[in-house]
């Protein structure tokens, strides 16, 4: 098979690593794999294709910020990309995040309808069927299920518009563009997102649930000198990780939690901006974003508990990575975040309940992380390996040909 994957980034963040993991599996099995991406640089991946240039990203951002027309810019970049795709003539086209300031979704889907090739579309969030936002649980926005009759109440959320609210027109244009592809199959990583897709205008397509997977050669119990470096040898370390610490990732709850910690307890947050780090309380250590996955595995391994206070999420790979490194997880019961955590690997608690969070943290502290390491790693080996989970994609590709 010749498979073309399309995503906003390559090798960066959770979706970027999913793309490169699938790419690696395809190559190992003798298939031809190409990854097309729209922003940044390709990391840990060969045979890649950049869609457009930085100037195309910038103009798409401007169109989004002023006119709220995200996904409808990048015409020149998309035209050039489609010309290359026609020359490549892939057997399967696998879409991931088609938002992210890099591609014109109407032109892309016009091509898909014309080419009539098998298409797999993995939804990593809800943007594909809303008038604007990527998530709506936290805000209670209903623009996605009212046939575009109501404006999105989150125009300043990603992909942010400063001036206009074009969500009704966006909804109509996306519904027209994204429906009617003859051989398109949707994949969601979580049961939660699958249930939403079935209520949306994308419900005309087959929906498959394929959980995210991770590289267990990297994410495993790993020794490091991190505690020694930061003077944390005798501290109970509470870890949080996010690509972007916006409101939906629950940063305010970590701040609230910090006020209730004991002297031997500390919070470590990875992925913060320099501005956010400056505002942290003394018992929160902030680290900027890292693309070094070995370093990330060390941080998971050195921590006593991983806490995910996301207010809306799909099937976060951070939970999987922590468990694979032998670290128990506590997460709010939001979106699909709790689907990867069970009584053997941590706790799923009520959204926003800080007292319950503290209770579970202290429970893990009292019985010791050592009671979880073996259970967590066994769960990861049985369920989270990227080779095992992403083999399902290869099976799906073969079914569609």
N, C-alpha and C positions, 0 to 999 in steps of 0.2 A: 504493500500500500504506500501511496504518497499522501501524507497528511499535512495540512497547513493549519496551524493554530494562530489565532489572532487575539491579542490581549493588549491592554494599555501599557504594561511593563513586562520585562523579561528577566526572571531570576531575582527580582526584588519584591519583598513583601510576600504575603501568603499566596495571592493569585499568581504572582510571578514565579514562585517556587513550584506551584502545582504544574504550571505550564512546562517548566524545565524538567520536572520529574517525568511527566508523560513523554516528553521529547526523548529523554534518556532511555525509557523503556522501549519506545518504538525503535530506536537505533539498535539497542541490544538484540532485538528480535529480527533485525535485518530489514526493517521498513525504512522508507525515506521520510524524514521529518523536517519541516521548515517552521520556524517561529517568526511571525510578524508582530511588531510591537510599535507603540506610538510615542513613548517618552523615555528619557534617560538613556542609559547604556545597557547592553545585554551582559548579564553576569552569569557565569558558569554555563554557557550555552554557545554552541556553534551553529552554523547554517541559519543565520537570522536575517531578517529583513526589516529595516526601519521604515515606518510609514511617515512620510513627510519629514520636515526639518523643524528646528526650534521655532522659527518664525511662524510656521503653520500652527504650532501649539499656542503661541502668544496671540495670534489673531483669533483663534478659536476661544481662548479665554476671554478676550475682549467682547466677542459676540455673546458669550454666556453672561458676563458681568453686566453688560448694558441692556441687552435685548432678551435675556433668558431664553436663548435658543441653543442650548447645549445639545450636541449631537448633530447639529445642522450646519456646522462650519466645515472647514478642511476640504473644500470641494476639489481644489487642485491636487492636494496630496492624495485624496481618495481616487481621483481619476487616474493618476499615475500608478497607484497601487493596484487597481483593478486591471490595468493593462499588463502589469507584471504577473498577476495571478492567472490571467488567461494564458500567458506563455508557460507558466509553471504547470498548469493543468492538473491540479491535485485531485486525488480520488475522493478525499473527505476534507471538508472545511469545518474546523472546530472553533467556534466563537467562545470567548470568555467575556471579560469586561469590554464592551464596545463604547462605554463612556470613558471620559478621561482626556478630552480636548485634543483628539487626534484623528478622528475619522467621521465622515458624513454617513450617518446610518441609513438615510433614504437611498443614497447612491449604492451603498453596500448591499442593501436588501433588494434593490432593483436588479443588481447583478446576480444575486443568489437565485432570484425567481427566473431569470433568463437562463442561467447556467444549468439549473435543474440538477445540481449535484447533491449528494447526501450532506446534510448540515447537522452538526451537534452544537447546541448552544447551552453552555453551563452558566447558570445564573448564580453569581456570587453575592448578589443583593437584589433589591426590588426595582431598580431603575428602569428595567425593560418594560414595565407595565404601569408606570406612574406618569403623572403630568410633569413632575420635576424631581422629586426627592429619591434618594437611594434607600432610605428606610423611613418608616412612618409610625412604628409602634409607639415610640416614646412621645411623639407629639400628638398622636391620635388623628393624623391627617387621613382623610377619606377620598382624596381626589382620584385615587386609583380604581375605586369601585363604583363611582357614581357617573360613569360614562362621560367624564370630563366636564360635568356640569358645575363643579365646584372648584375654585382655585386652590392650588396648593398653599397651605399655611406656612410653608417652610422655604420660601424663595431665597432666603439668605443662608440656608444650609447647602451643603455640597449637592450639586454644582451651583455655587452661589450666584445669585443675581442681585446687584445693588439697586438697580432702578426698576425695570419692568417685571411684571408677573405674567408670563406667557404660558402658564401651565395648561390652560384649556386647549389652546392650539397645539401645544406640544403633545398632549394626550391624543388628540385626533390624528396628528401626523404619525405618531409612533404606532398607533393601532393600525392605521392603513399600511404603513411600511412593514410592520412585523408579522402581519397575518397573511395567509395565502401562499406560503412557501410549501411546495408539494412534499418535500422529503426532509422536513426539519424535525428533530427530536430534541426535547428540552431535558437537561439534567439539573437537578438541584442537590446540593450536598446534605440537606436536612429535610426531615419530614415536615418541619414547620414551614419552610419556604414552598415545598411542594403543595401544601394545603392552600397557600395564598395564590399560587399560580393557577390552581384549579378554579379559583373564584375570579380570575382576571380574563382579559380578552385573549390571552395566550392559551386558554383551555382547549383550543382546537387541536393542540399538538399532544403527542405522546409525552408523558413525563416519567423520567427515570430518576431514582434516588441513588446516587453514588457518593458515599461519604468522602471527604477529603482524606488524603493520606500524607505521610511524612517519611523522610529518609531516616530509617532506623540505624543506619551506619553512622549517622551524625548525631541524632537525638537519642542519647543513651546516657546512663550515669557517667559523668566526666569530671575528673579532678582538675582543680585549678588553684591559683594562689589569690583568688579574688578577695576572700575574707581577710587574709593577711595584709593585702595591699590597702584595704580600707579600714583596717582595725576592727573587724567584725567577728573575730574568732569565737567570742562567747555570746553573740547575739542571735536571737530567733529572727530569721530573715523572712519577710513577707514580700513576695515578688509580684509585680504587675508589668505587663508588656503590651504595647500597642504601636502601630505604625504612626497614628495621629491621635493625640490625646484631646479629642474634642469632647463636647458635652455628653454625647451618647456613650463614650467609653467609661464614664463614671469617675472622672478625676476628682470631682467634689466629694465623693464618698471616701476616697483614700485620704483626702484632707481631713474629713470628719473622723475617720478611723485613727488617724495619727494623734488626735487629741486624747484618745482613750488608751494608748499603748503604755506598757510598763517600761521601765528603764532598760531592760534587757531585750526589748523588741524594737525592730526597725523595719521600715518599708523601703524597698528599692523599686523605682519605676524606670522602665526602659522605653525610649522613644519620645522623650520630651524635647521641646524647643529650649533654646538658651533662655528665652524670656520666662518660660514656665519654671525652669530650674531655679532662677533667681528668687521666685516667690514661694518656694517650698519651705515648710517648717523644718526645724533642725533634725527631726527624726525621720525625714524622708530624703533618701539619696536619689538624685536624678541623674540619669545617663541619657545622652542623645541617642538617636536612632543608630542601629548597627546592622550592616548587611553581612557581617561575619557570623555565619551560622554556628561555627564551632564555639565562638565566644558566647553566643546565645545559649548553646547547650550547657556550657560551663555555669552560666548564671542560673539556669533552671536547676541544675544539679546541686549547686551550692545553697540554694534556698530551701527553707523548711516547708513552705507552702506557697502555691501559686494561687493568687486571688484574681478572678476575672469579674469585674463589676460592670460589665457592659449592659447597657439598657436596651439595646437591640442589636442582634447579630445573627449571622447565618449558621455556620458550623465552624467556629473559630479554631484554626490550627494551633493557636497558642495553647489551648487546653491539651491537645494531643501531644504537643512537644514537651510540655511539662510532665505529663504522665509518663511518657517514654523515657524521660530522664529520672524517673523514680520519685517524682514530687507530687504529693496529693493536690487536688484542685478544689477550690470553693468558688462557685459561680452563682450569680443571680439566675433565677428561672425566667430567662428572657430569650425570645427567638429560639434558635436551635442550640444555644450554648450548653444547655444541660444534657443534650442527647448523648454526649461522649463521656459523661461522668456518672458513676454509680457508687453504691455504698462501699465498694472495695477500693475506690480510687479518690474519694472525696465526698463533697456535699453540694447539693443544689438547694439554694435557700430562696426565700421570698425576696422579690425585688425591693431594694431600698431598705431592707431590715438590717441595720447596723448592729443592733444588739444580738441578733441571731448570728451575724457574721463573727462577732467577737467570741461568742460562745463556741462556734466551730473551730475558730483559730486556736483558742485555749485548749480545746479537746485534743487537737492534733499536737499541740505543744506538750500536753500532759502525757500522752501515750507515746510520743516520739515519732519522728518521721520514719525511723527504721521499720516501724510496723507497716508502712505503706510501700516501701521501695520494691519489694519482690512482687507484691500484688499489682502495682502500677506497671512495672516492666512486662509482666506476663500479659496484662491486658493490652498493652501496646503491641507486643509481638503478635498476639492473636488477631488484632483488629485494625491497627493503624498503619502498617507498613505500606508505603506507596506502591511497591511492586504488586502487592496483593489487591489493594483497593483500586488502583488505576488499571489493572488488567481488565476490569469491568468496562473501561472505555474501549479497549482493543476489541473486546467481545462485541460491544455495541457497533463499532466501526464495521466489523465483519458482517454483522447482521444487516447493515444498511446497504452494503455493496451487492 
